[in-house]
Amino acid sequence: EIEDEEALLRLDLKFTMRGSDGRVVELIPGGNSTLVTMNRRDDYLKALERARLHELDRHCAAIARGLGTQVPRNLLSIFTADELELMVCGPPEIDIDLLKLNCLYGDG
């Protein structure tokens, strides 16, 4: 744990984080040029926590929208993960006879 301002400043820590995609994300406007000081370290930690907790919100919303095209969202909670997988992906077994009936094969 860092106890003094000088040690913290030597880290040259800014109000930024590296996102899960590798990009540098500003935690506050102007975060690239704002040093984390002892007085603002709690602000930094709160901003970092908020950013990490919400980093994938957009992605999760897109997944939920896509899943909602297959299963009504108001019904999601009544299914187990295995049941949802079966509904969205279908059975893990492939019916080769059915596949042959519905596929065309040719030279190109």
Backbone bond lengths (Angstrom), bond angles and torsions (degrees), N, CA, C in turn:
res aa  C-N    CA-C-N  psi(-1)  N-CA   C-N-CA  omega(-1)  CA-C   N-CA-C  phi
1 E - - - 1.448 - - 1.517 109.04 -
2 I 1.308 116.64 136.72 1.463 122.11 -179.77 1.523 108.62 -87.25
3 E 1.311 115.15 127.32 1.463 120.44 -174.52 1.520 113.94 -108.32
4 D 1.345 118.62 -17.04 1.464 117.59 -176.26 1.528 110.99 -129.73
5 E 1.298 114.32 154.99 1.471 123.62 -176.61 1.526 111.59 -58.65
6 E 1.316 116.26 -42.74 1.467 120.42 -176.94 1.531 111.35 -61.09
7 A 1.314 117.23 -44.15 1.469 121.16 179.33 1.530 110.58 -64.16
8 L 1.318 116.45 -39.88 1.458 120.68 179.19 1.524 110.75 -65.62
9 L 1.320 117.44 -44.16 1.462 121.09 -179.36 1.526 112.13 -65.39
10 R 1.344 117.26 -31.21 1.470 120.23 177.46 1.530 111.46 -63.10
11 L 1.325 116.97 -25.65 1.471 120.40 178.33 1.528 111.73 -72.14
12 D 1.325 116.40 -17.82 1.474 121.67 -179.30 1.533 110.68 53.99
13 L 1.322 115.49 42.20 1.457 122.55 -177.11 1.517 109.90 -81.04
14 K 1.328 116.49 127.07 1.465 122.27 179.90 1.528 108.87 -108.36
15 F 1.324 115.95 168.55 1.460 121.76 177.61 1.536 109.21 -79.54
16 T 1.332 114.89 63.04 1.459 122.43 178.36 1.518 108.23 -139.08
17 M 1.309 114.83 168.32 1.467 120.84 172.68 1.520 107.07 -147.54
18 R 1.299 115.62 159.56 1.456 120.67 173.06 1.524 106.47 -94.90
19 G 1.335 115.40 118.45 1.456 120.86 -178.75 1.518 111.70 -70.36
20 S 1.310 115.52 171.13 1.462 120.19 -179.42 1.523 111.80 -64.44
21 D 1.331 116.82 -19.09 1.465 120.78 177.16 1.524 112.14 -91.71
22 G 1.336 117.24 2.51 1.465 121.16 177.76 1.520 114.40 93.05
23 R 1.327 117.45 -10.75 1.468 120.07 179.92 1.526 110.78 -74.83
24 V 1.332 115.67 150.61 1.453 120.76 172.95 1.524 107.32 -86.08
25 V 1.330 115.51 126.81 1.456 122.27 -176.90 1.522 108.62 -116.31
26 E 1.338 116.62 129.78 1.460 120.48 174.94 1.526 109.19 -75.63
27 L 1.310 115.93 132.09 1.462 121.02 -179.83 1.522 111.94 -84.48
28 I 1.328 115.93 -23.15 1.460 122.78 174.85 1.526 106.73 -139.59
29 P 1.321 119.01 159.76 1.464 119.04 174.64 1.528 109.91 -56.89
30 G 1.317 116.46 130.23 1.458 121.38 -177.56 1.518 113.57 76.66
31 G 1.314 117.14 17.08 1.459 121.45 -176.83 1.511 114.38 -59.93
32 N 1.346 117.23 -28.30 1.471 120.86 178.83 1.521 112.33 -61.96
33 S 1.326 116.02 -25.97 1.468 118.84 -177.07 1.531 112.25 -115.59
34 T 1.327 117.46 12.57 1.467 120.71 -179.47 1.521 109.57 -107.73
35 L 1.323 116.06 113.85 1.467 121.20 179.16 1.525 110.65 -74.22
36 V 1.323 115.32 145.43 1.456 121.15 172.98 1.527 106.99 -83.05
37 T 1.314 115.70 120.79 1.469 122.05 178.09 1.524 108.57 -110.82
38 M 1.305 116.00 170.78 1.464 119.96 177.85 1.528 110.17 -59.77
39 N 1.323 116.58 -39.13 1.467 120.21 -179.94 1.522 112.34 -66.69
40 R 1.320 117.12 -27.65 1.467 120.37 -175.33 1.524 113.20 -110.79
41 R 1.305 117.79 7.55 1.468 118.98 -176.50 1.529 111.79 -64.83
42 D 1.330 118.51 -34.74 1.464 119.84 176.56 1.524 111.09 -66.22
43 D 1.346 116.08 -37.60 1.471 119.84 176.00 1.524 110.39 -62.04
44 Y 1.338 115.20 -42.29 1.458 120.42 178.71 1.526 110.80 -61.52
45 L 1.324 116.36 -47.61 1.464 119.98 -177.88 1.526 111.71 -64.17
46 K 1.308 117.90 -38.93 1.470 121.30 177.57 1.523 110.62 -66.30
47 A 1.334 116.49 -43.01 1.465 120.31 179.01 1.523 111.03 -65.30
48 L 1.323 116.71 -39.80 1.469 121.63 178.06 1.525 110.48 -64.51
49 E 1.311 116.40 -45.82 1.464 120.63 178.74 1.528 110.80 -60.49
50 R 1.335 117.02 -46.11 1.465 121.43 179.95 1.536 110.64 -60.84
51 A 1.326 115.61 -43.73 1.469 119.60 -179.14 1.527 111.06 -64.72
52 R 1.324 117.22 -43.68 1.474 120.44 179.45 1.519 111.36 -64.86
53 L 1.334 116.60 -41.63 1.463 119.79 -178.53 1.528 112.61 -65.87
54 H 1.329 116.48 -28.12 1.463 119.92 -175.56 1.527 113.04 -111.46
55 E 1.314 116.88 7.22 1.464 121.86 -176.42 1.532 112.58 -58.15
56 L 1.305 117.19 -35.15 1.463 120.50 -175.32 1.529 113.32 -106.42
57 D 1.322 117.63 13.68 1.468 120.68 -179.08 1.525 112.04 -55.18
58 R 1.330 116.39 -47.20 1.472 120.73 -178.00 1.524 111.05 -62.48
59 H 1.322 116.24 -40.30 1.460 120.96 179.79 1.527 111.41 -66.70
60 C 1.328 114.99 -44.36 1.473 119.50 179.43 1.519 111.02 -64.31
61 A 1.329 116.98 -37.73 1.469 120.46 177.98 1.530 110.53 -64.14
62 A 1.322 117.10 -38.78 1.467 120.54 178.46 1.532 110.50 -65.54
63 I 1.320 116.68 -41.33 1.463 120.53 177.29 1.525 109.82 -62.81
64 A 1.332 116.30 -44.18 1.465 120.45 179.87 1.524 111.21 -62.48
65 R 1.342 116.82 -40.26 1.482 119.74 177.55 1.520 110.58 -62.94
66 G 1.321 117.16 -44.20 1.458 120.80 179.26 1.513 112.02 -64.84
67 L 1.314 116.35 -44.91 1.459 120.34 178.11 1.524 110.27 -62.47
68 G 1.334 115.81 -36.24 1.458 120.92 179.05 1.523 113.87 -64.59
69 T 1.327 116.82 -18.57 1.474 119.04 175.75 1.526 110.98 -77.00
70 Q 1.332 116.46 -17.62 1.461 121.37 -179.21 1.529 112.75 -104.78
71 V 1.317 115.61 -35.00 1.462 121.41 -177.52 1.525 107.20 -133.93
72 P 1.332 118.24 124.95 1.471 119.11 178.85 1.535 110.64 -55.37
73 R 1.330 115.77 132.13 1.467 120.76 -174.19 1.522 112.76 -58.54
74 N 1.324 117.37 -34.19 1.463 119.13 -178.55 1.529 112.15 -70.94
75 L 1.332 117.20 -10.58 1.464 120.70 178.92 1.528 113.33 -102.03
76 L 1.324 117.82 -7.17 1.467 121.09 -175.32 1.525 112.88 -55.57
77 S 1.295 117.72 -38.66 1.467 120.40 -173.81 1.528 113.75 -70.65
78 I 1.316 117.76 -13.56 1.467 118.21 -178.67 1.527 112.53 -89.69
79 F 1.327 117.10 -6.45 1.463 120.97 -178.52 1.519 111.35 -106.01
80 T 1.323 116.17 148.97 1.462 121.42 172.17 1.519 108.39 -80.62
81 A 1.321 116.98 168.39 1.466 121.11 177.27 1.524 110.86 -60.09
82 D 1.337 117.47 -39.89 1.467 121.08 180.00 1.523 111.17 -65.37
83 E 1.324 116.50 -40.12 1.472 119.95 179.26 1.519 110.83 -66.19
84 L 1.341 116.93 -41.20 1.467 120.44 177.94 1.524 110.79 -63.55
85 E 1.322 116.60 -42.80 1.460 120.22 178.75 1.522 110.50 -59.10
86 L 1.305 117.75 -43.69 1.452 122.02 179.20 1.528 111.27 -63.66
87 M 1.319 116.69 -41.33 1.466 120.92 -179.59 1.534 112.02 -66.59
88 V 1.317 116.81 -39.23 1.464 121.24 -175.78 1.527 111.76 -85.35
89 C 1.327 117.65 -41.18 1.465 121.69 -173.60 1.523 113.80 -98.95
90 G 1.312 115.88 -20.02 1.453 119.21 -175.44 1.516 110.58 86.52
91 P 1.327 115.71 177.42 1.469 118.94 -178.03 1.530 110.95 -68.79
92 P 1.330 116.88 150.10 1.466 119.34 -179.08 1.527 113.23 -72.69
93 E 1.329 117.32 -17.76 1.463 120.04 178.92 1.532 108.83 -83.92
94 I 1.322 115.61 144.05 1.469 120.70 178.01 1.523 107.99 -107.13
95 D 1.319 115.79 124.73 1.460 122.09 177.51 1.533 107.20 -82.81
96 I 1.325 115.96 98.80 1.467 121.47 -175.28 1.531 111.00 -62.30
97 D 1.309 118.04 -40.09 1.462 120.01 179.57 1.531 110.49 -62.80
98 L 1.320 118.04 -42.78 1.458 121.87 177.90 1.520 110.51 -65.72
99 L 1.328 116.47 -39.23 1.464 120.80 177.73 1.526 111.10 -61.86
100 K 1.328 117.32 -44.01 1.473 121.51 179.60 1.522 111.04 -64.02
101 L 1.331 116.72 -36.31 1.478 120.50 179.79 1.522 112.13 -67.39
102 N 1.330 117.67 -26.05 1.459 121.37 -172.24 1.526 114.31 -111.79
103 C 1.320 118.12 9.72 1.467 121.72 -179.90 1.517 109.84 -121.34
104 L 1.309 115.95 144.17 1.449 122.59 174.46 1.515 108.73 -107.24
105 Y 1.322 115.98 133.09 1.452 120.92 179.34 1.532 107.60 -114.80
106 G 1.307 116.26 145.22 1.454 120.04 178.60 1.503 111.22 -161.84
107 D 1.321 114.84 -169.59 1.473 120.62 -177.63 1.520 112.83 -91.95
108 G 1.253 120.31 13.36 1.449 117.84 177.76 1.442 112.54 155.12
